[in-house]
Amino acid sequence: MDQPEEGDSQSFANRILQELYPQIPIPFQRRPQNLTAREDAFAKNEIARIMQKVPIKKAPGYDGIDFIVLKTIFRTHPEILITFYNKCLSLQCFPNPLKTGVIVLFLKKGKNKSDVKSYRPVSLLPTLGKILEKLLLERLNHHLRKNNLQHPNQYGFRTNRSTEETILDLLDKIDSAKNSNQHALMISLEIKGAFDHLQYTSTASTT
């Protein structure tokens, strides 16, 4: 099938997004704040550590503010961002405008241009929100490590751990079973298009 005419490009893009994201997100309902549990304020060096790691070549979100701008603001007037992020922390709120993304569709190499599944959507989020997300993630990971809440068999998304270690441990278990004249059974689960068919409301942020 030929590529859609220019006049139909908008409706074609909408059809792609409708198939990829068929459900409208449920409006956020603010939860009562837990006044007994308060996080320590973000320190300047805590934010600086995140700022040093963010890539400067990433595209900005709908607000047009890229990481170069944020780095400049933090270098010249750090109190602006320190106050902003600590206000988000004290209010226990991730501002909704920072969750709004611009979706860009990329055609997969060698795929039919008229097939909805031939496109890979990329969401460009505001950089202000990305910094806040990284700050909260560091706090969460620190809490998990400090309280030993991560399962020893979790290899992905952990500091100083990698998925390659999963394969090494698996091979060790297989060798151990062979040496003990026992059977080794492995179950591998692969879900095609897992995120394309995941119910949005089951993963939507509530903070």
Disulfide bonds with the S-S distance in Angstrom:
none
